[in-house]
């Protein structure tokens, strides 16, 4: 059976196909088509399936940036908000706070809500906190607004009434009336999208979901049409990666597109967790360095940390998403001089068009990739099996121009660019580890993306991380993650408001959520034996605003102990004597889609034409200067081969730098390249 994953990035669209019967992997990279990402996806599929039969395909998965780009750019369909009278501006007032990144930047305004004030409308209705009706919904008023929306060309509507988490009747009735009059308009109800207390976060999340629904629907329709004929031969439907690191079917994605805001980065983390299990490593930090950014996540005891306090473009989105740290540091990140004369890197990126100067497509700015080729890390002839020809002379000219402003030559400028971007990325790793109570030296660094392997050892060395893991097909590893991720959904219901929270009320709420979860998994084609239900609660000390999610153990007292243990682990102290309250019931549902584990004996493709063994070229290393460096085709490495630095390990989709003082070995089963101060052995390393 063939499994296919397609990951759409800001620069390239990565495709990967794994044959489960042989472990053989085929990859491809095609330029992303920003105006219509489905074009790039289709091209990647065509490249992968050029010599295979669609009837062999058993699984088809996809990670998309449609939602991410739309929210960041705030460009999308005309979307309206319906809310309780008196709460029109709650979504803009928020909590009268500023994001940490803007806290001291008083000149930068807060980003406006996705729905402007002129498209926010009030409806006469009111519930109290327990869900009791104080004022019945005015249906005539609602109908008048619906006809107003129809005349104004509104494409999507978010409905967020006060306390609808406790009683959804008013929102459901509003949805019925709107659907009667506006049958072609996307409607998101907050009681469906996020049935939690907290009207600001609920309104912001529901607004984002409504805003994204028409965009995602159009994209999925285009994707379906472009691949319909091919998929007809296999009968397979697309699955889409969600922000929580799990898969969802197309119908779920169309209804809840807000769950795909970090779809691409989540795929890489899912792959990292899977690779860690195969290697016997349960503590891994993943670092995905592509053309535009670096995404970092921490996996402890085999579990990726998940947050419900995420935000995109400073807009809160309270849905489960992997706790990632993202910085604008990728291969295409542009070097520039700030007002004080200092060298800065990113967040602006050259993308794939025009791309770095070395691409020869008209790019003039020096980028990280230009610095990498000047220093000798990148092959001077080309990338992707020589599909992309590189111009070292153009890279040197670009680095020379920015170096002239700093009194440096091209090589010194390139070395400075690499040093700064390495520091920026190391700081991101410190954020997910040191600043959250973890010791980096207890972890291995799993680096991937087209540029990850060139900078991984430098990042690890600065933080004392002992091992660097470079996966097979490192440049397309997020696409590999898509082929091993399971169907995953999270369900939540606020407990407060309907009386005192008791063991019985918590059990009742969890039973309702669990039944819904099982129904959804079964309707998604998951067998009963492959369904896993995890019951959790969101808890906090009385008087606090933020919560922690902990397992529920059928006892309020035991669950309170679980909460205090997690509070101590995360914050380093407990509030002894303070009462603990349970706020939300939460169910995490997993549908195992890969019970027959993906084979670990993957194969790795080398660079086109590199069948002559090892070569050499001059490579510049920080503080050491130019050194004769062996160039190794990764596909020629066996598990018994030890590569001693300095060395450059090349493959079709990525390049790895092994600095002086380090050695690299290939793991026998996963074909991962593992770099450290001494040769890797499977036990006793981390």
Secondary structure as a PSIPRED ss2 file (coil, helix, strand):
# PSIPRED VFORMAT (PSIPRED V4.0)

   1 X C   1.000  0.000  0.000
   2 X E   0.000  0.000  1.000
   3 X E   0.000  0.000  1.000
   4 X E   0.000  0.000  1.000
   5 X E   0.000  0.000  1.000
   6 X E   0.000  0.000  1.000
   7 X E   0.000  0.000  1.000
   8 X E   0.000  0.000  1.000
   9 X C   1.000  0.000  0.000
  10 X C   1.000  0.000  0.000
  11 X C   1.000  0.000  0.000
  12 X E   0.000  0.000  1.000
  13 X E   0.000  0.000  1.000
  14 X E   0.000  0.000  1.000
  15 X E   0.000  0.000  1.000
  16 X E   0.000  0.000  1.000
  17 X E   0.000  0.000  1.000
  18 X E   0.000  0.000  1.000
  19 X E   0.000  0.000  1.000
  20 X C   1.000  0.000  0.000
  21 X C   1.000  0.000  0.000
  22 X C   1.000  0.000  0.000
  23 X C   1.000  0.000  0.000
  24 X C   1.000  0.000  0.000
  25 X E   0.000  0.000  1.000
  26 X E   0.000  0.000  1.000
  27 X E   0.000  0.000  1.000
  28 X E   0.000  0.000  1.000
  29 X E   0.000  0.000  1.000
  30 X E   0.000  0.000  1.000
  31 X E   0.000  0.000  1.000
  32 X C   1.000  0.000  0.000
  33 X C   1.000  0.000  0.000
  34 X H   0.000  1.000  0.000
  35 X H   0.000  1.000  0.000
  36 X H   0.000  1.000  0.000
  37 X H   0.000  1.000  0.000
  38 X H   0.000  1.000  0.000
  39 X H   0.000  1.000  0.000
  40 X H   0.000  1.000  0.000
  41 X H   0.000  1.000  0.000
  42 X H   0.000  1.000  0.000
  43 X H   0.000  1.000  0.000
  44 X H   0.000  1.000  0.000
  45 X H   0.000  1.000  0.000
  46 X H   0.000  1.000  0.000
  47 X H   0.000  1.000  0.000
  48 X H   0.000  1.000  0.000
  49 X C   1.000  0.000  0.000
  50 X C   1.000  0.000  0.000
  51 X C   1.000  0.000  0.000
  52 X C   1.000  0.000  0.000
  53 X C   1.000  0.000  0.000
  54 X H   0.000  1.000  0.000
  55 X H   0.000  1.000  0.000
  56 X H   0.000  1.000  0.000
  57 X E   0.000  0.000  1.000
  58 X E   0.000  0.000  1.000
  59 X E   0.000  0.000  1.000
  60 X E   0.000  0.000  1.000
  61 X E   0.000  0.000  1.000
  62 X E   0.000  0.000  1.000
  63 X E   0.000  0.000  1.000
  64 X C   1.000  0.000  0.000
  65 X C   1.000  0.000  0.000
  66 X H   0.000  1.000  0.000
  67 X H   0.000  1.000  0.000
  68 X H   0.000  1.000  0.000
  69 X H   0.000  1.000  0.000
  70 X H   0.000  1.000  0.000
  71 X H   0.000  1.000  0.000
  72 X H   0.000  1.000  0.000
  73 X H   0.000  1.000  0.000
  74 X C   1.000  0.000  0.000
  75 X C   1.000  0.000  0.000
  76 X C   1.000  0.000  0.000
  77 X C   1.000  0.000  0.000
  78 X C   1.000  0.000  0.000
  79 X E   0.000  0.000  1.000
  80 X E   0.000  0.000  1.000
  81 X E   0.000  0.000  1.000
  82 X E   0.000  0.000  1.000
  83 X E   0.000  0.000  1.000
  84 X E   0.000  0.000  1.000
  85 X C   1.000  0.000  0.000
  86 X C   1.000  0.000  0.000
  87 X C   1.000  0.000  0.000
  88 X C   1.000  0.000  0.000
  89 X C   1.000  0.000  0.000
  90 X H   0.000  1.000  0.000
  91 X H   0.000  1.000  0.000
  92 X H   0.000  1.000  0.000
  93 X H   0.000  1.000  0.000
  94 X C   1.000  0.000  0.000
  95 X C   1.000  0.000  0.000
  96 X C   1.000  0.000  0.000
  97 X C   1.000  0.000  0.000
  98 X C   1.000  0.000  0.000
  99 X C   1.000  0.000  0.000
 100 X H   0.000  1.000  0.000
 101 X H   0.000  1.000  0.000
 102 X H   0.000  1.000  0.000
 103 X C   1.000  0.000  0.000
 104 X C   1.000  0.000  0.000
 105 X C   1.000  0.000  0.000
 106 X C   1.000  0.000  0.000
 107 X C   1.000  0.000  0.000
 108 X C   1.000  0.000  0.000
 109 X C   1.000  0.000  0.000
 110 X C   1.000  0.000  0.000
 111 X C   1.000  0.000  0.000
 112 X C   1.000  0.000  0.000
 113 X C   1.000  0.000  0.000
 114 X C   1.000  0.000  0.000
 115 X C   1.000  0.000  0.000
 116 X C   1.000  0.000  0.000
 117 X H   0.000  1.000  0.000
 118 X H   0.000  1.000  0.000
 119 X H   0.000  1.000  0.000
 120 X E   0.000  0.000  1.000
 121 X E   0.000  0.000  1.000
 122 X E   0.000  0.000  1.000
 123 X E   0.000  0.000  1.000
 124 X C   1.000  0.000  0.000
 125 X C   1.000  0.000  0.000
 126 X E   0.000  0.000  1.000
 127 X E   0.000  0.000  1.000
 128 X C   1.000  0.000  0.000
 129 X C   1.000  0.000  0.000
 130 X C   1.000  0.000  0.000
 131 X C   1.000  0.000  0.000
 132 X C   1.000  0.000  0.000
 133 X E   0.000  0.000  1.000
 134 X E   0.000  0.000  1.000
 135 X E   0.000  0.000  1.000
 136 X C   1.000  0.000  0.000
 137 X C   1.000  0.000  0.000
 138 X C   1.000  0.000  0.000
 139 X H   0.000  1.000  0.000
 140 X H   0.000  1.000  0.000
 141 X H   0.000  1.000  0.000
 142 X H   0.000  1.000  0.000
 143 X H   0.000  1.000  0.000
 144 X H   0.000  1.000  0.000
 145 X H   0.000  1.000  0.000
 146 X H   0.000  1.000  0.000
 147 X H   0.000  1.000  0.000
 148 X H   0.000  1.000  0.000
 149 X H   0.000  1.000  0.000
 150 X H   0.000  1.000  0.000
 151 X H   0.000  1.000  0.000
 152 X H   0.000  1.000  0.000
 153 X C   1.000  0.000  0.000
 154 X C   1.000  0.000  0.000
 155 X C   1.000  0.000  0.000
 156 X E   0.000  0.000  1.000
 157 X E   0.000  0.000  1.000
 158 X E   0.000  0.000  1.000
 159 X E   0.000  0.000  1.000
 160 X E   0.000  0.000  1.000
 161 X C   1.000  0.000  0.000
 162 X C   1.000  0.000  0.000
 163 X C   1.000  0.000  0.000
 164 X C   1.000  0.000  0.000
 165 X C   1.000  0.000  0.000
 166 X C   1.000  0.000  0.000
 167 X C   1.000  0.000  0.000
 168 X C   1.000  0.000  0.000
 169 X H   0.000  1.000  0.000
 170 X H   0.000  1.000  0.000
 171 X H   0.000  1.000  0.000
 172 X H   0.000  1.000  0.000
 173 X H   0.000  1.000  0.000
 174 X H   0.000  1.000  0.000
 175 X H   0.000  1.000  0.000
 176 X H   0.000  1.000  0.000
 177 X H   0.000  1.000  0.000
 178 X H   0.000  1.000  0.000
 179 X H   0.000  1.000  0.000
 180 X H   0.000  1.000  0.000
 181 X H   0.000  1.000  0.000
 182 X C   1.000  0.000  0.000
 183 X C   1.000  0.000  0.000
 184 X C   1.000  0.000  0.000
 185 X C   1.000  0.000  0.000
 186 X E   0.000  0.000  1.000
 187 X E   0.000  0.000  1.000
 188 X E   0.000  0.000  1.000
 189 X E   0.000  0.000  1.000
 190 X H   0.000  1.000  0.000
 191 X H   0.000  1.000  0.000
 192 X H   0.000  1.000  0.000
 193 X H   0.000  1.000  0.000
 194 X C   1.000  0.000  0.000
 195 X C   1.000  0.000  0.000
 196 X C   1.000  0.000  0.000
 197 X C   1.000  0.000  0.000
 198 X C   1.000  0.000  0.000
 199 X H   0.000  1.000  0.000
 200 X H   0.000  1.000  0.000
 201 X H   0.000  1.000  0.000
 202 X H   0.000  1.000  0.000
 203 X H   0.000  1.000  0.000
 204 X H   0.000  1.000  0.000
 205 X H   0.000  1.000  0.000
 206 X H   0.000  1.000  0.000
 207 X H   0.000  1.000  0.000
 208 X H   0.000  1.000  0.000
 209 X H   0.000  1.000  0.000
 210 X H   0.000  1.000  0.000
 211 X H   0.000  1.000  0.000
 212 X H   0.000  1.000  0.000
 213 X H   0.000  1.000  0.000
 214 X H   0.000  1.000  0.000
 215 X H   0.000  1.000  0.000
 216 X H   0.000  1.000  0.000
 217 X H   0.000  1.000  0.000
 218 X H   0.000  1.000  0.000
 219 X H   0.000  1.000  0.000
 220 X H   0.000  1.000  0.000
 221 X H   0.000  1.000  0.000
 222 X H   0.000  1.000  0.000
 223 X H   0.000  1.000  0.000
 224 X H   0.000  1.000  0.000
 225 X H   0.000  1.000  0.000
 226 X H   0.000  1.000  0.000
 227 X H   0.000  1.000  0.000
 228 X H   0.000  1.000  0.000
 229 X H   0.000  1.000  0.000
 230 X H   0.000  1.000  0.000
 231 X H   0.000  1.000  0.000
 232 X H   0.000  1.000  0.000
 233 X C   1.000  0.000  0.000
 234 X C   1.000  0.000  0.000
 235 X C   1.000  0.000  0.000
 236 X C   1.000  0.000  0.000
 237 X C   1.000  0.000  0.000
 238 X C   1.000  0.000  0.000
 239 X E   0.000  0.000  1.000
 240 X E   0.000  0.000  1.000
 241 X E   0.000  0.000  1.000
 242 X C   1.000  0.000  0.000
 243 X C   1.000  0.000  0.000
 244 X C   1.000  0.000  0.000
 245 X C   1.000  0.000  0.000
 246 X C   1.000  0.000  0.000
 247 X E   0.000  0.000  1.000
 248 X E   0.000  0.000  1.000
 249 X E   0.000  0.000  1.000
 250 X H   0.000  1.000  0.000
 251 X H   0.000  1.000  0.000
 252 X H   0.000  1.000  0.000
 253 X H   0.000  1.000  0.000
 254 X H   0.000  1.000  0.000
 255 X H   0.000  1.000  0.000
 256 X C   1.000  0.000  0.000
 257 X H   0.000  1.000  0.000
 258 X H   0.000  1.000  0.000
 259 X H   0.000  1.000  0.000
 260 X H   0.000  1.000  0.000
 261 X C   1.000  0.000  0.000
 262 X C   1.000  0.000  0.000
 263 X H   0.000  1.000  0.000
 264 X H   0.000  1.000  0.000
 265 X H   0.000  1.000  0.000
 266 X H   0.000  1.000  0.000
 267 X H   0.000  1.000  0.000
 268 X H   0.000  1.000  0.000
 269 X H   0.000  1.000  0.000
 270 X H   0.000  1.000  0.000
 271 X H   0.000  1.000  0.000
 272 X H   0.000  1.000  0.000
 273 X H   0.000  1.000  0.000
 274 X H   0.000  1.000  0.000
 275 X H   0.000  1.000  0.000
 276 X H   0.000  1.000  0.000
 277 X H   0.000  1.000  0.000
 278 X H   0.000  1.000  0.000
 279 X H   0.000  1.000  0.000
 280 X C   1.000  0.000  0.000
 281 X C   1.000  0.000  0.000
 282 X C   1.000  0.000  0.000
 283 X E   0.000  0.000  1.000
 284 X E   0.000  0.000  1.000
 285 X E   0.000  0.000  1.000
 286 X E   0.000  0.000  1.000
 287 X E   0.000  0.000  1.000
 288 X E   0.000  0.000  1.000
 289 X E   0.000  0.000  1.000
 290 X C   1.000  0.000  0.000
 291 X C   1.000  0.000  0.000
 292 X C   1.000  0.000  0.000
 293 X C   1.000  0.000  0.000
 294 X E   0.000  0.000  1.000
 295 X E   0.000  0.000  1.000
 296 X E   0.000  0.000  1.000
 297 X E   0.000  0.000  1.000
 298 X E   0.000  0.000  1.000
 299 X E   0.000  0.000  1.000
 300 X E   0.000  0.000  1.000
 301 X C   1.000  0.000  0.000
 302 X C   1.000  0.000  0.000
 303 X E   0.000  0.000  1.000
 304 X E   0.000  0.000  1.000
 305 X C   1.000  0.000  0.000
 306 X E   0.000  0.000  1.000
 307 X E   0.000  0.000  1.000
 308 X C   1.000  0.000  0.000
 309 X C   1.000  0.000  0.000
 310 X E   0.000  0.000  1.000
 311 X E   0.000  0.000  1.000
 312 X E   0.000  0.000  1.000
 313 X C   1.000  0.000  0.000
 314 X C   1.000  0.000  0.000
 315 X E   0.000  0.000  1.000
 316 X E   0.000  0.000  1.000
 317 X E   0.000  0.000  1.000
 318 X C   1.000  0.000  0.000
 319 X C   1.000  0.000  0.000
 320 X C   1.000  0.000  0.000
 321 X E   0.000  0.000  1.000
 322 X E   0.000  0.000  1.000
 323 X C   1.000  0.000  0.000
 324 X C   1.000  0.000  0.000
 325 X E   0.000  0.000  1.000
 326 X E   0.000  0.000  1.000
 327 X E   0.000  0.000  1.000
 328 X C   1.000  0.000  0.000
 329 X C   1.000  0.000  0.000
 330 X C   1.000  0.000  0.000
 331 X C   1.000  0.000  0.000
 332 X C   1.000  0.000  0.000
 333 X E   0.000  0.000  1.000
 334 X E   0.000  0.000  1.000
 335 X E   0.000  0.000  1.000
 336 X E   0.000  0.000  1.000
 337 X E   0.000  0.000  1.000
 338 X C   1.000  0.000  0.000
 339 X C   1.000  0.000  0.000
 340 X C   1.000  0.000  0.000
 341 X C   1.000  0.000  0.000
 342 X C   1.000  0.000  0.000
 343 X E   0.000  0.000  1.000
 344 X E   0.000  0.000  1.000
 345 X E   0.000  0.000  1.000
 346 X E   0.000  0.000  1.000
 347 X E   0.000  0.000  1.000
 348 X E   0.000  0.000  1.000
 349 X E   0.000  0.000  1.000
 350 X C   1.000  0.000  0.000
 351 X C   1.000  0.000  0.000
 352 X C   1.000  0.000  0.000
 353 X C   1.000  0.000  0.000
 354 X C   1.000  0.000  0.000
 355 X C   1.000  0.000  0.000
 356 X C   1.000  0.000  0.000
 357 X H   0.000  1.000  0.000
 358 X H   0.000  1.000  0.000
 359 X H   0.000  1.000  0.000
 360 X C   1.000  0.000  0.000
 361 X C   1.000  0.000  0.000
 362 X C   1.000  0.000  0.000
 363 X C   1.000  0.000  0.000
 364 X C   1.000  0.000  0.000
 365 X C   1.000  0.000  0.000
 366 X C   1.000  0.000  0.000
 367 X E   0.000  0.000  1.000
 368 X H   0.000  1.000  0.000
 369 X H   0.000  1.000  0.000
 370 X H   0.000  1.000  0.000
 371 X H   0.000  1.000  0.000
 372 X H   0.000  1.000  0.000
 373 X H   0.000  1.000  0.000
 374 X H   0.000  1.000  0.000
 375 X C   1.000  0.000  0.000
 376 X C   1.000  0.000  0.000
 377 X C   1.000  0.000  0.000
 378 X C   1.000  0.000  0.000
 379 X C   1.000  0.000  0.000
 380 X C   1.000  0.000  0.000
 381 X C   1.000  0.000  0.000
 382 X E   0.000  0.000  1.000
 383 X E   0.000  0.000  1.000
 384 X C   1.000  0.000  0.000
 385 X C   1.000  0.000  0.000
 386 X C   1.000  0.000  0.000
 387 X C   1.000  0.000  0.000
 388 X E   0.000  0.000  1.000
 389 X E   0.000  0.000  1.000
 390 X C   1.000  0.000  0.000
 391 X C   1.000  0.000  0.000
 392 X H   0.000  1.000  0.000
 393 X H   0.000  1.000  0.000
 394 X H   0.000  1.000  0.000
 395 X H   0.000  1.000  0.000
 396 X H   0.000  1.000  0.000
 397 X H   0.000  1.000  0.000
 398 X H   0.000  1.000  0.000
 399 X H   0.000  1.000  0.000
 400 X H   0.000  1.000  0.000
 401 X H   0.000  1.000  0.000
 402 X H   0.000  1.000  0.000
 403 X H   0.000  1.000  0.000
 404 X H   0.000  1.000  0.000
 405 X C   1.000  0.000  0.000
 406 X C   1.000  0.000  0.000
 407 X C   1.000  0.000  0.000
 408 X C   1.000  0.000  0.000
 409 X C   1.000  0.000  0.000
 410 X H   0.000  1.000  0.000
 411 X H   0.000  1.000  0.000
 412 X H   0.000  1.000  0.000
 413 X H   0.000  1.000  0.000
 414 X H   0.000  1.000  0.000
 415 X H   0.000  1.000  0.000
 416 X H   0.000  1.000  0.000
 417 X H   0.000  1.000  0.000
 418 X H   0.000  1.000  0.000
 419 X H   0.000  1.000  0.000
 420 X H   0.000  1.000  0.000
 421 X H   0.000  1.000  0.000
 422 X H   0.000  1.000  0.000
 423 X H   0.000  1.000  0.000
 424 X H   0.000  1.000  0.000
 425 X H   0.000  1.000  0.000
 426 X H   0.000  1.000  0.000
 427 X H   0.000  1.000  0.000
 428 X H   0.000  1.000  0.000
 429 X H   0.000  1.000  0.000
 430 X H   0.000  1.000  0.000
 431 X H   0.000  1.000  0.000
 432 X H   0.000  1.000  0.000
 433 X C   1.000  0.000  0.000
 434 X H   0.000  1.000  0.000
 435 X H   0.000  1.000  0.000
 436 X H   0.000  1.000  0.000
 437 X C   1.000  0.000  0.000
 438 X C   1.000  0.000  0.000
 439 X C   1.000  0.000  0.000
 440 X H   0.000  1.000  0.000
 441 X H   0.000  1.000  0.000
 442 X H   0.000  1.000  0.000
 443 X C   1.000  0.000  0.000
 444 X E   0.000  0.000  1.000
 445 X E   0.000  0.000  1.000
 446 X E   0.000  0.000  1.000
 447 X E   0.000  0.000  1.000
 448 X E   0.000  0.000  1.000
 449 X C   1.000  0.000  0.000
 450 X C   1.000  0.000  0.000
 451 X C   1.000  0.000  0.000
 452 X H   0.000  1.000  0.000
 453 X H   0.000  1.000  0.000
 454 X H   0.000  1.000  0.000
 455 X H   0.000  1.000  0.000
 456 X H   0.000  1.000  0.000
 457 X H   0.000  1.000  0.000
 458 X H   0.000  1.000  0.000
 459 X H   0.000  1.000  0.000
 460 X H   0.000  1.000  0.000
 461 X H   0.000  1.000  0.000
 462 X H   0.000  1.000  0.000
 463 X H   0.000  1.000  0.000
 464 X C   1.000  0.000  0.000
 465 X C   1.000  0.000  0.000
 466 X C   1.000  0.000  0.000
 467 X E   0.000  0.000  1.000
 468 X E   0.000  0.000  1.000
 469 X E   0.000  0.000  1.000
 470 X E   0.000  0.000  1.000
 471 X C   1.000  0.000  0.000
 472 X C   1.000  0.000  0.000
 473 X C   1.000  0.000  0.000
 474 X H   0.000  1.000  0.000
 475 X H   0.000  1.000  0.000
 476 X H   0.000  1.000  0.000
 477 X H   0.000  1.000  0.000
 478 X H   0.000  1.000  0.000
 479 X H   0.000  1.000  0.000
 480 X H   0.000  1.000  0.000
 481 X H   0.000  1.000  0.000
 482 X H   0.000  1.000  0.000
 483 X C   1.000  0.000  0.000
 484 X C   1.000  0.000  0.000
 485 X C   1.000  0.000  0.000
 486 X C   1.000  0.000  0.000
 487 X E   0.000  0.000  1.000
 488 X E   0.000  0.000  1.000
 489 X E   0.000  0.000  1.000
 490 X E   0.000  0.000  1.000
 491 X E   0.000  0.000  1.000
 492 X E   0.000  0.000  1.000
 493 X E   0.000  0.000  1.000
 494 X E   0.000  0.000  1.000
 495 X C   1.000  0.000  0.000
 496 X C   1.000  0.000  0.000
 497 X C   1.000  0.000  0.000
 498 X C   1.000  0.000  0.000
 499 X C   1.000  0.000  0.000
 500 X C   1.000  0.000  0.000
 501 X C   1.000  0.000  0.000
 502 X C   1.000  0.000  0.000
 503 X H   0.000  1.000  0.000
 504 X H   0.000  1.000  0.000
 505 X H   0.000  1.000  0.000
 506 X H   0.000  1.000  0.000
 507 X H   0.000  1.000  0.000
 508 X H   0.000  1.000  0.000
 509 X H   0.000  1.000  0.000
 510 X H   0.000  1.000  0.000
 511 X H   0.000  1.000  0.000
 512 X H   0.000  1.000  0.000
 513 X H   0.000  1.000  0.000
 514 X H   0.000  1.000  0.000
 515 X H   0.000  1.000  0.000
 516 X H   0.000  1.000  0.000
 517 X H   0.000  1.000  0.000
 518 X H   0.000  1.000  0.000
 519 X H   0.000  1.000  0.000
 520 X H   0.000  1.000  0.000
 521 X H   0.000  1.000  0.000
 522 X H   0.000  1.000  0.000
 523 X H   0.000  1.000  0.000
 524 X C   1.000  0.000  0.000
 525 X C   1.000  0.000  0.000
 526 X C   1.000  0.000  0.000
 527 X C   1.000  0.000  0.000
 528 X H   0.000  1.000  0.000
 529 X H   0.000  1.000  0.000
 530 X H   0.000  1.000  0.000
 531 X E   0.000  0.000  1.000
 532 X E   0.000  0.000  1.000
 533 X E   0.000  0.000  1.000
 534 X E   0.000  0.000  1.000
 535 X E   0.000  0.000  1.000
 536 X E   0.000  0.000  1.000
 537 X E   0.000  0.000  1.000
 538 X E   0.000  0.000  1.000
 539 X E   0.000  0.000  1.000
 540 X E   0.000  0.000  1.000
 541 X E   0.000  0.000  1.000
 542 X C   1.000  0.000  0.000
 543 X C   1.000  0.000  0.000
 544 X C   1.000  0.000  0.000
 545 X C   1.000  0.000  0.000
 546 X C   1.000  0.000  0.000
 547 X C   1.000  0.000  0.000
 548 X E   0.000  0.000  1.000
 549 X E   0.000  0.000  1.000
 550 X E   0.000  0.000  1.000
 551 X E   0.000  0.000  1.000
 552 X C   1.000  0.000  0.000
 553 X C   1.000  0.000  0.000
 554 X C   1.000  0.000  0.000
 555 X C   1.000  0.000  0.000
 556 X H   0.000  1.000  0.000
 557 X H   0.000  1.000  0.000
 558 X H   0.000  1.000  0.000
 559 X H   0.000  1.000  0.000
 560 X H   0.000  1.000  0.000
 561 X H   0.000  1.000  0.000
 562 X H   0.000  1.000  0.000
 563 X H   0.000  1.000  0.000
 564 X H   0.000  1.000  0.000
 565 X H   0.000  1.000  0.000
 566 X H   0.000  1.000  0.000
 567 X H   0.000  1.000  0.000
 568 X H   0.000  1.000  0.000
 569 X H   0.000  1.000  0.000
 570 X H   0.000  1.000  0.000
 571 X H   0.000  1.000  0.000
 572 X C   1.000  0.000  0.000
 573 X C   1.000  0.000  0.000
 574 X C   1.000  0.000  0.000
 575 X C   1.000  0.000  0.000
 576 X C   1.000  0.000  0.000
 577 X C   1.000  0.000  0.000
 578 X C   1.000  0.000  0.000
 579 X C   1.000  0.000  0.000
 580 X E   0.000  0.000  1.000
 581 X E   0.000  0.000  1.000
 582 X E   0.000  0.000  1.000
 583 X E   0.000  0.000  1.000
 584 X E   0.000  0.000  1.000
 585 X E   0.000  0.000  1.000
 586 X E   0.000  0.000  1.000
 587 X E   0.000  0.000  1.000
 588 X E   0.000  0.000  1.000
 589 X E   0.000  0.000  1.000
 590 X E   0.000  0.000  1.000
 591 X E   0.000  0.000  1.000
 592 X C   1.000  0.000  0.000
 593 X C   1.000  0.000  0.000
 594 X C   1.000  0.000  0.000
 595 X C   1.000  0.000  0.000
 596 X C   1.000  0.000  0.000
 597 X C   1.000  0.000  0.000
 598 X C   1.000  0.000  0.000
 599 X C   1.000  0.000  0.000
 600 X C   1.000  0.000  0.000
 601 X C   1.000  0.000  0.000
 602 X C   1.000  0.000  0.000
 603 X C   1.000  0.000  0.000
 604 X C   1.000  0.000  0.000
 605 X C   1.000  0.000  0.000
 606 X C   1.000  0.000  0.000
 607 X C   1.000  0.000  0.000
 608 X C   1.000  0.000  0.000
 609 X C   1.000  0.000  0.000
 610 X C   1.000  0.000  0.000
 611 X C   1.000  0.000  0.000
 612 X C   1.000  0.000  0.000
 613 X C   1.000  0.000  0.000
 614 X C   1.000  0.000  0.000
 615 X E   0.000  0.000  1.000
 616 X E   0.000  0.000  1.000
 617 X E   0.000  0.000  1.000
 618 X E   0.000  0.000  1.000
 619 X E   0.000  0.000  1.000
 620 X E   0.000  0.000  1.000
 621 X E   0.000  0.000  1.000
 622 X C   1.000  0.000  0.000
 623 X C   1.000  0.000  0.000
 624 X C   1.000  0.000  0.000
 625 X E   0.000  0.000  1.000
 626 X E   0.000  0.000  1.000
 627 X E   0.000  0.000  1.000
 628 X E   0.000  0.000  1.000
 629 X E   0.000  0.000  1.000
 630 X E   0.000  0.000  1.000
 631 X E   0.000  0.000  1.000
 632 X E   0.000  0.000  1.000
 633 X E   0.000  0.000  1.000
 634 X H   0.000  1.000  0.000
 635 X H   0.000  1.000  0.000
 636 X H   0.000  1.000  0.000
 637 X C   1.000  0.000  0.000
 638 X C   1.000  0.000  0.000
 639 X C   1.000  0.000  0.000
 640 X C   1.000  0.000  0.000
 641 X C   1.000  0.000  0.000
 642 X E   0.000  0.000  1.000
 643 X E   0.000  0.000  1.000
 644 X E   0.000  0.000  1.000
 645 X C   1.000  0.000  0.000
 646 X C   1.000  0.000  0.000
 647 X E   0.000  0.000  1.000
 648 X E   0.000  0.000  1.000
 649 X E   0.000  0.000  1.000
 650 X E   0.000  0.000  1.000
 651 X C   1.000  0.000  0.000
 652 X C   1.000  0.000  0.000
 653 X C   1.000  0.000  0.000
 654 X C   1.000  0.000  0.000
 655 X E   0.000  0.000  1.000
 656 X E   0.000  0.000  1.000
 657 X E   0.000  0.000  1.000
 658 X E   0.000  0.000  1.000
 659 X C   1.000  0.000  0.000
 660 X C   1.000  0.000  0.000
 661 X C   1.000  0.000  0.000
 662 X C   1.000  0.000  0.000
 663 X E   0.000  0.000  1.000
 664 X E   0.000  0.000  1.000
 665 X E   0.000  0.000  1.000
 666 X E   0.000  0.000  1.000
 667 X C   1.000  0.000  0.000
 668 X C   1.000  0.000  0.000
 669 X C   1.000  0.000  0.000
 670 X C   1.000  0.000  0.000
 671 X C   1.000  0.000  0.000
 672 X C   1.000  0.000  0.000
 673 X E   0.000  0.000  1.000
 674 X E   0.000  0.000  1.000
 675 X E   0.000  0.000  1.000
 676 X E   0.000  0.000  1.000
 677 X C   1.000  0.000  0.000
 678 X C   1.000  0.000  0.000
 679 X C   1.000  0.000  0.000
 680 X C   1.000  0.000  0.000
 681 X C   1.000  0.000  0.000
 682 X C   1.000  0.000  0.000
 683 X C   1.000  0.000  0.000
 684 X C   1.000  0.000  0.000
 685 X C   1.000  0.000  0.000
 686 X C   1.000  0.000  0.000
